[in-house]
Amino acid sequence: MKILHASAEYFPYIKMGGLADMLASLTKEQAKSEEVYVALPFIGGLGKEPQWTGKEYPALLSKDAKTDSLIVSVLMASRFLEAEESGVKLYFFQSDLFQSLNSIYGHADEHFRFAMFSYACYALSQMLKVDVFHAHDWHTALSVALQKDSPFPIPSVFTIHNLAYQGDHPFWMTGFLKEEPFRLVTSPFDHNGKCNYMKAGILSAGQITTVSPGYREETLTEPNGFGLSYCLNQRASDYSGILNGIDSDEWNAKIDKRIYKTFTDSNWKEGKLKNKTELYKEIGRPFLPLDAPLVGLIGRLTYQKGFPTFLKALLERRHLPHRYVVLGSGDPETENAFFHLSETIPDIFYFYKGYNEGLAHKIEAASDFFLMPSLFEPCGLNQMYSHVYGSIPIVSRVGGLKDTVEESNLLPYKTGIVFEPNDVGSLGYALERASDLFRSDERDVVVKNIMNLDWSWEKRKKEYQLVYTRSIELQI
């Protein structure tokens, strides 16, 4: 089977969140048995130099090159450059629209940029004659709409990674979608008086998926449907929740070259101690006590991640022995609060603004616990990474977090600590339970259990295969 994925992110070239890691690890697994291609933008700030093959492809179908419109001229001046990574063919969309960008999101004209990219991905799928076209999030949703309206449609799958970001734009900004080469009827994409790219993907795809069973159920009702739950209910029989997996070559305490000392479930105490000691030296906190539990936090500092709840719980539970290391950037108010704590209580709190892949691995390896206070979480990957590194997750009971972390007396071994979202008291009590667990003999049992959980892609790949088959059967 020939599969083309279209995405705005792909690790290690463009990474802003979990989409990049998810797609890179999924396609790596798929490439073991299928022909797998990925289309992504060619931005100026790529995280790695691609291994070019020398092949190029146009970004415009010849049948659509018959007008003199601005859109056609932009696409004619663009092209795909082919590269290869871990058995996957990569197609970088080289265009003036993206070439000058150092980051992929947050630009005023992204409604136009991603529309052009979506058309180019659709055109590439036609040229490559793939069996399945798989688009990810609103940035590539229009490519699915183009497939549906094509005289030669390719079976399509649309994956929702985060319904909070929908790519909704005023209709006066998206009038170009009615012109050549799009020729789209945009009225069905109307949501609250705007052209909603996410809705276009939901209505147009042969099959729809999201990244965990728990998040699927949450998005079928408001407010977690962010206004689109009625659309998802209309497509409920075509809507699947498939839990993400992780790349065990990238995230593996046994072989990770980024951490200070590798370890297994048999010598995890020695490994944790060494990694914690060296991490404290690297961040300038060598005076922190090694016998106090270290809690790691990594992520974008956005409303979704629930950091205000964490701040309140931390201050209310100052008496606990926990130390905290935070890596992330985003909301300026949250950043300022974290900087303030890092300066005023350096014996308890450390904050690194930005993202650093190597430091993220070191924090996972050194931490005794890993906190994810999300208000909602489509899947989450860090709780799975934490399992692999013996860092016990403390998570809110939402989305993919509740699918992957359980705390129950009915279980032989718990796989983490769970609290209620947006509840300061519940999070505070979870931190207290973490303190008790850190000192107990049960911790050794829990750590050995979570380090042997299987979060690989092998099972999930088969679930995607079934979705692809359903989409192909619908097309016949």
Secondary structure, DSSP 8 states (H G I E B T S, - for coil): -EEEEE-S-BTTTB-SSHHHHHHHHHHHHHTTTSEEEEEEE--TT-SS---EEEEEEESS-GGG--S--HHHHHHHT-EEEEEEETTEEEEEEE-HHHHT-SSSS--TTHHHHHHHHHHHHHHHHHHHT-SEEEEESGGGHHHHHHHHHSSS---EEEEES-TT---EEEGGGSGGGGSTTT----GGGEETTEEEHHHHHHHH-SEEEES-HHHHHHHTSTTTTTT-HHHHHHTGGGEEE------TTTS-TTT-TTSSS---TTSHHHHHHHHHHHHHHHTT-TTS-TTS-EEEEES-BSGGGTHHHHHHHHHHTTTS--EEEEEE-B-HHHHHHHHHHHHH-TTTEEEEES--HHHHHHHHHH-SEEEE--S--SS-SHHHHHHHTT-EEEEESSHHHHHH----TTSSS--SEEE-TT-HHHHHHHHHHHHHHHHSTHHHHHHHHHTT----SHHHHHHHHHHHHHHHHHH-
